[in-house]
Amino acid sequence: MVGAGFAGLACARELAGSGLKVLVIEKKRNAGDHIHTTGILVKEAQDEWAAPANLVRAIRRVRVYGPSLRSAVVERDDYFFLATDTAGLLGWLQEETRKSGVEVRIGETFRGARRENGHWVLEESGAVCRFLVGADGARSPVARLMDLGRNTQYLKGVEYAYEPLDQAELSLHCFVDPEFAPGYIGWVLPGVGVTQVGLACHSRHTVDLRGFIRRIDPLFGLSKRRVLEKRGGIIPIGGLLRNFYGEGVLLLGDAAGMVSPLTAGGIHRAYLYGRLGAQAIAHHLQAGGPHPGEVIRKGYPGRPWQHAARWVYDHLPAGAMLEAALRMPRVFRRVAGKIFFDRMSWPE
Ligand SMILES: Cc1cc2nc3c(=O)[nH]c(=O)nc-3n(C[C@H](O)[C@H](O)[C@H](O)COP(=O)(O)OP(=O)(O)OC[C@H]3O[C@@H](n4cnc5c(N)ncnc54)[C@H](O)[C@@H]3O)c2cc1C
């Protein structure tokens, strides 16, 4: 397994549970180094692999703002998001995976592998395996070095973690603003011990997080707070890659494009397809089952409406439409409720 992120650890833990010998290699020395996610867990992700209470904070409301900063709240009693201490969560997932019998080697980078007698031999360490999984993120080196498909459509995101804002309303604050966030949104999240403020937009645009922060400063008073940490990265939104597996090799998580094209959430899919991918790998190796990639391709939901909704968001004047909807609270609550809370928004 290349990569000790959400997909790699979920897959490795499940594989060890099937009685297979699993090695994870991870280039980062500390789980909390270079975090490139806001780390929000949707309820379904928490159902998949429950994070401990001290690492999460439940958020039950979403406040949506139009370009004029007019806003409205949408909430549902039976749903929540979890802000996370993301560094702590990744460290905890790593420990849980180790406890399940997996060997996790940190500070080891994948630099290629050669095929010998139906096995992979890793460059540098010389480790030998029957099956190789690339769970190594949106710019997957495994995909590049093994000649598999690559993510070409993506969003760019940048985030600052500020000293906590004690007065901030306990909501996920989402800003639809085509000037600063064409193709996605800006956000303020009262997180675990920090307040996270971020912005993502199409890759062809520049992420002007400072400009965005100046715009929303009257609402939150961020300029009086210190920035404790900076995060950033890319989010693939083109959907599952055509060519995400080959002989003895499979990509999972962001590496394979397993991200919701609409919400850009990927942690739940990483957990879910990490686990399902592991079951398919175990069946393939232990009982001669089909290639795990074929199994995933058949079961992976196309969700054409999510791609259609993304097209609408990209091509129609989303800001003006939202401003109009904010003047019609019932319409707003129906549409926003569907996007944020409806199970159809997330893979089962
Ligand atoms: C700014 C931003 C905010 C986001 N916010 C959210 C959110 O709030 N909720 C949500 O659900 N999703 C969010 N996402 C998406 C989510 O972070 C990803 O979908 C998720 O992290 C995918 O997990 P993964 O395990 O596939 O990949 P990753 O989390 O990228 O893990 C890949 C791992 O592989 C390692 N690696 C890479 N190359 C090598 C190598 N050569 N050798 C060894 N190891 C290697 C990396 O160090 C890393 O640890 C966000 C993304 C961004 C960019």
The ligand as a Tripos MOL2 file, in Angstrom:
@<TRIPOS>MOLECULE
LIG
   53    58     1     0     0
SMALL
NO_CHARGES

@<TRIPOS>ATOM
      1 C1         -8.2850   22.0760    0.5220 C.3       1 LIG1
      2 C2         -9.0240   20.7640    0.5860 C.ar      1 LIG1
      3 C3        -10.0620   20.5850    1.4770 C.ar      1 LIG1
      4 C4        -10.7530   19.3640    1.5250 C.ar      1 LIG1
      5 N1        -11.7490   19.2090    2.4570 N.ar      1 LIG1
      6 C5        -12.4110   18.0310    2.5380 C.ar      1 LIG1
      7 C6        -13.3690   17.8270    3.5570 C.ar      1 LIG1
      8 O1        -13.5770   18.6950    4.4000 O.2       1 LIG1
      9 N2        -14.0300   16.6320    3.5940 N.ar      1 LIG1
     10 C7        -13.8050   15.6480    2.6760 C.ar      1 LIG1
     11 O2        -14.4480   14.5960    2.7400 O.2       1 LIG1
     12 N3        -12.8630   15.8010    1.7120 N.ar      1 LIG1
     13 C8        -12.1520   16.9530    1.6400 C.ar      1 LIG1
     14 N4        -11.1610   17.1060    0.7030 N.ar      1 LIG1
     15 C9        -10.8190   15.9510   -0.1380 C.3       1 LIG1
     16 C10       -10.0830   14.9160    0.7320 C.3       1 LIG1
     17 O3         -9.0530   15.5410    1.4610 O.3       1 LIG1
     18 C11        -9.4750   13.8000   -0.1140 C.3       1 LIG1
     19 O4        -10.5010   13.2660   -0.9430 O.3       1 LIG1
     20 C12        -8.8860   12.7120    0.7830 C.3       1 LIG1
     21 O5         -7.8100   13.2100    1.5210 O.3       1 LIG1
     22 C13        -8.4300   11.5350   -0.0870 C.3       1 LIG1
     23 O6         -7.7540   10.5980    0.7000 O.3       1 LIG1
     24 P1         -6.6540    9.6450    0.0540 P.3       1 LIG1
     25 O7         -6.2680    8.6860    1.1100 O.co2     1 LIG1
     26 O8         -7.1230    9.1320   -1.2640 O.co2     1 LIG1
     27 O9         -5.4300   10.6030   -0.3200 O.3       1 LIG1
     28 P2         -4.5160   11.5010    0.6110 P.3       1 LIG1
     29 O10        -5.2660   11.9670    1.8140 O.co2     1 LIG1
     30 O11        -3.9510   12.5380   -0.3140 O.co2     1 LIG1
     31 O12        -3.3510   10.5370    1.1090 O.3       1 LIG1
     32 C14        -2.3210   10.1380    0.2450 C.3       1 LIG1
     33 C15        -1.1040    9.7770    1.0570 C.3       1 LIG1
     34 O13        -0.1070    9.2380    0.1750 O.3       1 LIG1
     35 C16         1.1570    9.7460    0.5710 C.3       1 LIG1
     36 N5          2.0710    9.6770   -0.5870 N.ar      1 LIG1
     37 C17         2.0230   10.4260   -1.7130 C.ar      1 LIG1
     38 N6          3.0190   10.0880   -2.5310 N.ar      1 LIG1
     39 C18         3.7270    9.1050   -1.9140 C.ar      1 LIG1
     40 C19         4.8700    8.3280   -2.2730 C.ar      1 LIG1
     41 N7          5.5350    8.4990   -3.4470 N.pl3     1 LIG1
     42 N8          5.3220    7.3890   -1.4000 N.ar      1 LIG1
     43 C20         4.6980    7.1900   -0.2070 C.ar      1 LIG1
     44 N9          3.5970    7.9010    0.1820 N.ar      1 LIG1
     45 C21         3.1210    8.8310   -0.6750 C.ar      1 LIG1
     46 C22         0.8570   11.1740    1.0150 C.3       1 LIG1
     47 O14         1.8800   11.6900    1.8540 O.3       1 LIG1
     48 C23        -0.4680   10.9850    1.7540 C.3       1 LIG1
     49 O15        -0.2820   10.6970    3.1230 O.3       1 LIG1
     50 C24       -10.4240   18.3050    0.6380 C.ar      1 LIG1
     51 C25        -9.3380   18.4650   -0.2550 C.ar      1 LIG1
     52 C26        -8.6440   19.6720   -0.2750 C.ar      1 LIG1
     53 C27        -7.4870   19.8270   -1.2280 C.3       1 LIG1
@<TRIPOS>BOND
     1     1     2 1
     2     2     3 ar
     3     2    52 ar
     4     3     4 ar
     5     4     5 ar
     6     4    50 ar
     7     5     6 ar
     8     6     7 ar
     9     6    13 1
    10     7     8 2
    11     7     9 ar
    12     9    10 ar
    13    10    11 2
    14    10    12 ar
    15    12    13 ar
    16    13    14 ar
    17    14    15 1
    18    14    50 ar
    19    15    16 1
    20    16    17 1
    21    16    18 1
    22    18    19 1
    23    18    20 1
    24    20    21 1
    25    20    22 1
    26    22    23 1
    27    23    24 1
    28    24    25 2
    29    24    26 1
    30    24    27 1
    31    27    28 1
    32    28    29 2
    33    28    30 1
    34    28    31 1
    35    31    32 1
    36    32    33 1
    37    33    34 1
    38    33    48 1
    39    34    35 1
    40    35    36 1
    41    35    46 1
    42    36    37 ar
    43    36    45 ar
    44    37    38 ar
    45    38    39 ar
    46    39    40 ar
    47    39    45 ar
    48    40    41 1
    49    40    42 ar
    50    42    43 ar
    51    43    44 ar
    52    44    45 ar
    53    46    47 1
    54    46    48 1
    55    48    49 1
    56    50    51 ar
    57    51    52 ar
    58    52    53 1
@<TRIPOS>SUBSTRUCTURE
     1 LIG1         1 GROUP 0 **** ****
